[in-house]
Amino acid sequence: MKTATFKKYILNFKRPSGTSRGVLLTKETYFLEISQNGKTGLGECGLFRGLSYDDVPNYEEKLAWLCENINADAKFLKEELQQFPSIWFGYEQAVLNLKHERDLYFPSEFTQGNASIKINGLIWMGSAAFMQEQIEEKLAEGFDCIKLKIGVDWPSEKKILGELRQKFPKEQLELRVDANGGFTVAEAKDALKELADLEIHSIEQPIKAGNITEMKTLCAETPTPIALDEELIGILTLDQKKKLLEEIKPQYIILKPSLIGGFSGSDEWISLAENLGVGWWITSALESNIGLTAIAQYTFTKNPTMPQGLGTGGLFTNNFESSLVLKSDQLSMFKP
């Protein structure tokens, strides 16, 4: 018989982190522990306040329900937790960790320390000087794919991108941007042309999620590839996912396991995307090193062909020990 418990944990940012949704100082998360026969499996339920579909008042109540029903059939639990994608993701992790122990979820060449995952460098919003400082750091560290958060002060952000592109042609530096829905439709149309002139790889979520008709039109006409991000949140069934992709026909989708129902949810999106010729990459969503390690191990098993959006665990003052290591733009694990 299995037993389970959960606990809440507040991660503290080393420095305030700016997005178009505001400045983040802390990040709330939950840990689920499943025990059986003297072994314990750990999973992170990466709730993201203001963004997660399951940011609801009865979140802890549902976690308690899961702990009480931990011995129920997995299929039944998945159906019951469909409205709680981050809790289901924590469950998936904990079950895998119970099976493999230590910090293992998906044993592979990656977890043996023999392979790595190429990632992009993430530039947080802030003053032009702060963004420039971060860019210089990433370039010095050896990144050749950088993602910038935009959509708060587009004229300044465009200037920074222009200066970067003057120094580094697209063959040398891949530039991605993420607007987090920060543009109106009219602003997005203009920005997409300007981004194309700068040979930007892609833009994530130019307009707010839920504007299906407008997003479909933008994706059909855009000179800069568009990646859906927040648009995927709350799309829970396979039929809904298929309908969304067939309707909008995006160039890419961004997969955040904490927000879209974990590994199984990501598997569904990847399968549909590949059938429709839509590109994809996987991104972490401010998880602690527990969730990040699980996501990185999963990502490696999907044989990614482009830089992934995985964190490095370096954002928080009170993160956990991790066997993940970043060298230049290659994320790997210590040899066990």
Secondary structure, DSSP 8 states (H G I E B T S, - for coil): --EEEEEEEEEEEEEEEEETTEEEEEEEEEEEEEEETTEEEEEEE---TTT-TT-STTHHHHHHHHHHTTTS-HHHHHHHTTT-HHHHHHHHHHHHHHHH-TT-SS-STTTTTS--EEB-EEE-BS-HHHHHHHHHHHHHHT-SEEEEE-SSSHHHHHHHHHHHHHHS-TTT-EEEEE-TT-S-HHHHHHHHHHHHHTT-SEEE-SS-TT-HHHHHHHHHH-SS-EEESGGGTT--SHHHHHHHHHHH--SEEEE-TTTTTHHHHHHHHHHHHHHHT-EEEEB--S--HHHHHHHHHHHHHT---S-BB---S-SBTT-----EEEETTEEEE---
